[in-house]
Amino acid sequence: MGTKNKWLDSTYKQASERPVRFSTVSDMELDPLYTSADLDADAEERIGYPGEYPYTRGVYGSMYRGRLWTMRQFAGFGLAEDTNRRFHFLLSQGQDGLSTAFDMPTLMGYDADHERAVGEVGREGVSVSSIHDMMRLFDKIPLDKVTTSMTVNCSASILLAMYLVVAEKNGVPREKIGGTIQNDMLKEYIAQKEWICPPRPALRIVTDMIEFCAREAPRWHAVSISGYHIREAGSTAVQELAFTIADGICYVEEAVKRGLDVDDFAPRLSFFWNIHNDFLEEVAKLRAARRMWATIMKERFGAKNPRSLMLRTHAQTAGASLTAQQPLNNVVRVAIQALAGVMGGVQSLHTNSMDETLALPTEQAVMVALRTQQIIAEETGVTNTIDPMGGSYAVEALTDRMEHEAFDYIRRIDEIGGMIKAVETGYPQREIAEAAFHYQRQLEKDVKVVVGVNKYSVPEEIPIDTLRIDPAIEEKQVQRVRKLKRDRDSAAHKNALARVAAACRSGENLMEPICDAVRAEATVGEISDIFRTEFGVYTDPGWL
């Protein structure tokens, strides 16, 4: 009988009999005790050292002893100048990277004056329709010194082109700008559902951007392969891990088909994970993700550059875990999730504000969210030791288990014919829907607990201040767009859009034609309309 079984048969047997308190997100039933017997035979080799293959313990040797993660708070609302003021406030409070939220019309490729934009302009992000909005957004921000993240997907090529042209107008060459654009269209079809054209032409545009940035903007991450929205849609942690890595495989395959050497672009691929409530599971997920990606890049794609093997990642605390009930509790949730991200070894982190289930965050709530990261960095001592969770029997056993289960999903996707085919047949969508349904049923049956919602509720909620968007903002932005369309050089504008359309048909890389269109004052909506015309409009086939 093994040592572990002897322990269970001892006076501590009640530890195995106590009902498991499932977390709010995990269905992984944990053992009451983990020992070395729970680890794989080659565990020591697979755990390794920080900064060494397979990077289980971190992509850099010194990790936070060398430098802290980038504190990158998501911000965007109203007009470009409103968000610009928030950017400057955050930078003055110690934030060292910008993260941009765009409103729904911008995300979906519509201008502020479009009929489908009514009531949405500046509501859940900043409104950007033209190069002039982008110039206002980054006014007096040194783009060669501050890295910028932009959360946008189907119109990502246009927003990146605008950012490049703003940098150009400010005398900053392309090779000096650093940052990330999300641009992960596969997870849009799987989870977030913001698209313009069907999956295959959308994947072509993403690959154009990977190719362009590898050549023209080597410090820019052309795609941030995102599990965040997969998790927000209701997936389990294993599904988030598996489908995100599978998306990454698809992007690499497409770039290699384009004729790119894997080591020419893979070092600039980045990832974006959701950090949910189950602390140990989230730490294990990040460790498993690094090891899986290193193995895949080395063994499946033959990458030689060590940087091609490194899964560098941004993370964000879980928006879906926040509650409108007792919103101050969200400060605690976010702190625990942020700590899990740090203990898991992220390179960049956003902490949600406590009021985000009610409205866009207030300045005070944003500051508390930022201070949460700063307290973890400056006061807790967890950054003094590289990978303090490494070697924990429980964490390493969970890491192995998540890796094995995620690879099972990836094998199924390979059998289907790859991620594009899997999306077209609705496989990941169905898996996530089933997980979300199962979770909701467990909430309704009180199997899972959400504090302040289905347990420890209060009869009367204490209201908190929320940010209100002035309705006049929409009219002001609409008038700006209409004036631009009246006053610009119509011939230059028409010719630039014609070039974008021609590039769509010819297969030419789209990024330079889009940059030219932006210079000619073409808008987000107009360039997106070219995509709609040339590639067609995608409608969800309704697999669910």
N, C-alpha and C positions, 0 to 999 in steps of 0.2 A: 504494500500500500504506500502510495507516495506521501511526501510530507504534507502536501496540501490537503489530501483526504484525511490524514491523521488530525490535522488542525480542525477540519469540519466535524470530526467525530469527537472532538474534545469538549471541554466545558463551554466552548465558544460556538457550539453548534447552532445556537439561536441566531447567529449572524446570517446563516444561510436560510433560515426559516422566516425572517422578517420580510413582509411584503416589499417588493421593489418599488421605490418611488420613481416612476418614470419621469424623465424631464419633460418639458413642454414640447420637445421636438423629436426626441430620440426614441426609437423602438428597440435599440440595442439593450438587451437585458444583460446587465453586468454580473460577473461573479462576485461573491462577497469578499474574495481575497485573490490576489494575483501573486504568483511566484515565478521563478526562473523556468519552471516547467511549462508555463504558458507561452514562452517565447519560441520562435523558430530556432532550428539548430544553428543556423548561420546568423543569429541575431546580432552578435557583436560586429560582424563585418557589415551587415546591413544598416546598423545604427551609425557606425563610423565616427568621424570627427567633423566639426563645423568647417565649412569651406572646402570639404573634400567629397568626392563622389561616394555615395549617391545623394549627398546633401540632406540626409534626414535631419541633421542637427542644425541646419542653417546654410544659406548660400555663401556666407562670408565667414572667414576664419575668426574674426574678432567680434562679429555681430555688433551688439549695442555697446560693447567696450570700445569699439572703434568710432562709431557714430550712431546716434539715435535714429529711429524710424522717422520718416517725414510726416509731420502733422498737417494733414491736408483736409480742412473742413469744407464740405460741400456748401456752395452758396450760389444763389441766383433768384431774383424776383424783380418784378416791375420792369422799369426801363433800364437800359444799359448803365446809365449814370447812377441809378439806385444801387445796383449790384457792385459797380466800381467803388462806391463808398464803403460797402460791406467788405470788399476785398482789402481796401486800405486799412480798415479797422482791424481785421483779422491779422494782417501782417504786422500791425503795430502792437498786437497782443502776443506775438511770439510764434504765430503760424509761419511755416517756412515753405509752403507750396499752396498753389491755388487749385480749387476744384469747382468747375462751373456747371450749374444746373440750368437747363434751357426749358422754356415753357413748351406746352404740348404742340402748338402750331409749328414752332421751330423744329421740334423733334420729329414731327410727321411730314415736314417739307412743305409747309404752307406759310405764306406771308401774313402779317398782321391784318391786312385789309381783305383777306379771303373770307368768304361767308362761313366757312367751317371753323374759322378762328374766333368767332363771336363769343364773348364771355370767357375766353381762355387766355387772352393776351396778358402776359406777365404774371399769371396766377400761380403757377407752380414752378416757375423758373423765370429766367430773364428772357425777354423778347428780343430776338435777333433776326432781322429780315435782310439786312444789307451790310456792306463793308463799313458803312458809317456807324452802324450800331456796334460793330466789333471794335472799331477805333475808340468809341466812347467807353466800351466795356473795359478796355485795357489801357485807358488813359493814365499816363505817368507811372506805369508799371514796367520795370526793366525786364524785358522778355529774354534777355541774355543772362539774367541772374536768378530769375524766379521760374521754377518749373510749373507748368499748367496742366491740369487734367480737365478734359471735356467729356461729359457724359452725354453722348449723342451717338446714334447708330445709322439709321437709314439716310440721314442727311449729313453724315460725318465727313464725307469727302468735301462738301461745300464749306462746312465750318472750319475744317483744317485749312482749306485754301484761303479763307478769310484771315485766319490767324497768321498764315505765312505772309500774306500781303500787308497786314498791319505791321509785322516785324520788318518787312522790307521798307515800308514807309518811315519806320523809326530807325532805319540804318542798321538793323540787326540781320546778318546773313542767315540763311536757312540752316547752315551747319552749326550755328550757335544756339538755336532754340532747343529747349528740352521740355519734355512732357509726354503726355499720353492722351490718345483719343480712344474712347471705348470701342466703337466700330465693330462690335461683335454681332454680326447679323444672324448667325445660327441660333444663338440663344433668344433672339427676337421671335423667331418662328416657333421655338420651343416654349417660351415663357412670357416674355414681356409684350409681344404682339404689336410692335411699332415697326411698320415696314412701308415701302413704296412698291417695289417690284418683286417678282418671284425669287425664290432662293438662289437659283443658279446665276442670273445676272447680278444679284446682290453680292454673291461670293466673288464674282469677277471684279466688282468695284473694290471690295476689301483687298483682294490680291493686288490690284493696281496700286493701292495705297501702301501695301507692304513693299512692293517693288520700288515705288517712288521714294519712300522714306529711306530705304536701304541705300539708295543712290544719292539723294539730295539733302536729306535731313537725318543724319546718322544718330543724333541724340534723341530723336523722337520715336516713341513707341506707337506704331501704326495701328495696333489692335490690342485691346486689353480683354483677354479671354475671360468671360465673366460667368461665374457661378452665382453671383449675388441674386440676380433676378430669377434664376432657376429655383433657388431656395425660397425667395419671397413668394413664388407661385405655389409653394406647398410641398416641395420635394423633401426627401430625407437628406441627411448629410452625405450618405453614400451616393445617392443619385446626383446631388450637386457635384460631388467629386468626379464621378464617372462621366456624366454628360459634358462637364466643362473640359476635362482632359480629352474626351472624344472630339469636341469642337476644335481644340488645339491641334489634334492630329489632322483634322480635315484642312485647316488653314495651311499647315506645313505641307501637306500633300499637294495642295493647289499651287503653292509658291514653287515647289520643286518641279511640278509639271510645266510651270511657266519658264523653266530653265534656270532658276536661281539656285545657287549653291546654298545648302542649308546653313552653312556657317556664315553666309553673307547677311542673313536676315534674322536667324533664330535668336541671337543675343539681344535683339530689341523687341522680342515678344514678351508681353507681361500678362499677369493674371489678376483677377479681382474676385475675392471670396466674401461670402456672408459669414459673420461671426455671431452665432446664435447662443442660446442660453446654456446648453450642456457643456460645461467648461472642459472636461477631459476629452469629450468627443471632438470639440472644435480644435483643441491643441493637436490631437491625433490626426485630424483631417488635414491640417496644414503640413504636418510632417509626412504623411502618406503622399500628399500631392507633390511635394518636392522629389521624393524618391521615385514615384511613378514617372514623372516628367523626365528626370535624368535617365532612367532606364529606357524609356521610349525613344528619346532623342539619340541615345548612344546605340541601342540595339536595333531599333526599327529604321532610323533615318541615317545612321552612320556619322553623326556629328562628331567632329574632332575638337572644335574649340570648346574649352571648358565652360565658357560663358553661354554657349548654346544649350548646355545641359542644366543651367540654373533656372529654377522657377522663381522669378522675382515677382513679388505680389503686393498689391494694395488690398486693403480689407476695409469693410464697413460694418459697424454693428447692425444688428438685425432690425430693420424697420417694422417687419411683421410682428416682432415681439413686443413692440410698444403698445401701451393701452391708453385709451381715452379716459378710462376710469382711474382715479388716483394717479394722475400723470407724474407726480413727484417720484413715484416708485420707479419711473423710467430712468431716473438718474442712477439708481442702484443697478438696474439691469445693464445699462450702457457701461458702467464701470467694470462690471464682471466680464462682460463680453470683450471690452477693450483689453482687459488684462489677459484674457485667453488669446487674443490676437498677438499681443506682445510675447507671451510665453510660447506661442507657436512660431514666432520668428518672422513677422511681416516686415516689409520694407517701407510701408506707407499705411496710414490709418486715418479713417474718418470716424468720429464718434457722433452718433445722432443726438439731437436735442430733445429734451423731455416733452416738448409741446408739439412735436411733428405729426402726431395723430390728429391734432386739432386744426393746425394751420401751418403756414411757413414759420420757421423759427424766429423768435424775437432775438434782438441783440444780446439780451441777458442770458437767454437759454443757450445761444451759441457759445457765449463765453464760458458758461458752466461746462459745456461739452468739451471745449478746448482745454479748460483747466483740468478736466478728468485725465486727459492724456498727459498733461504736464505733471500732475501729481504722481501718476504711475512712473513717469520718467525720473522725477526728481526726489521723491519721498519714499517710495516703497522698497528700494534696494534690489528690485528684481533684475535691473540692468547690469548689476555688478558681476553676475556670473553668466557665462555664455551657456545657453540652453539648460536652464536649471531643471527642466522636466526630463531631460535625457536620462535614460537608464531606469526610470520608474517602470516597474513591472506592468502596472496597469496601463500607463500611457503607451509603452512599447507594444503590449499585446493588442491594444485598441488600434494602434497604427497599422500593425500587420493585418488585423481583421478588416479594417476599412480598405486597405490596399487590395486584399484578395477579393472582397465583394465588388469593389469598383472595377477591377480587371474583368470580373465575370460579366458585368454590363458591357464593357468595351468589346469583349469577345462576341457578345450577342450582336452588337452594332456592326462589327466587321462581317459577321455572317449575313446580316441584312444587305450589306453592300456599301457600308460607310455611313457617315453622319447625314449627308444630304439625302440619301435614300431613306434613312431612318426617319428623318423629319418629314419627308414627303409621304411616308406611310403612317405617320402619326405615332411611332413607337415611344419616343421619350415623352411626348405630350400625354399619352395615356398613362404611362407609369407615374408621372407627376400628379395627374388628376386623381389616380387611385390613392396615392399617398396622402394628398390633401383631404380627400374624403374620409379616409381612415382617421386622420388626425382630428378632423372636426367631430366625428362620431365619438371619439374618446373624450373630447372636451365636453360634449353634451352629456356624456355618461359620468362625468367627473372622475374619469380614470386619470386624466391629466389635469394639473392644477395651474391656473393663471391667477396669481395673487391679486386680489382686488376686483376680480371679474367673477370667477365661479367659486371663490373661497376668500374669506376675509374682506367681503364687500362692506360698504358703508351706506347708510340710508340716504345721505345727502352729500353730494360732491362739492368740494371747495373750488370755486372757479379760479382760473389763472388767466393772466393777460395773454392775448394772442396778437399776432401781426395781421393788420388789415391792409388789403391792397385797394388803393383809391380807384374807383371805376373810371375816373378821368384819365388814368394812365393809358387805357386802351384807345380812347379817342385820339390822344396825343400821338401815340405810335402809329395809328392808322393814317393820320394826316401826314406824318413824316414819310411813310412809305409812298403815299400817293404823290407827294411833292417830288420825291426822288424820281418816280416813274415819269412825271411830266417834264422834269428839267434836264435829264441826262442826255448824252449824245445818242440819239436813237439808232443811227447807222452803225456806230461802233458796238452798241449793245446787241443789235440784231445779228451782226456778223459773228460776234463772240458766241452767242447761243447756237448759231448754225455750226460753228466748229465743234462745240460739245456734242451736238447731235451726230455729226459726221464721225467723231471719235467713238461714239456708242456703236455705230454700225461697222466701223472698220476694225475695231479691236485695239486701236491705239490706246496707250495708257491715258486715262481720263484726267489725271491731276493737273497737267499743264494747261489743257484747254479750260478746265474749271477755274484755275487761277486767273487766266486771261478774262474769263467771263466776269469774275468778281471785280477785277480792275475796271471793267467796262460797266460796273454798277448793276450787273444782273443780280437778282435777289435769290434768296433761298428757295422760294416757291417757284420761280421761273426755271431755275436749273433742275429742280425736282420734277417739274412738269416735262422737261426733256426726257428724264428717266421714265416717267409714266408713258410717254408717247412711244419711245424707242424700245423699251423692255416690257411694257405692259404693267397692269396694276394687279397686285396679288390679293386674293380673297382667301381667308382661312377656309380650308376644305371641311372644317367641322368634324374632325376625327373623334372629338369627345362626345 
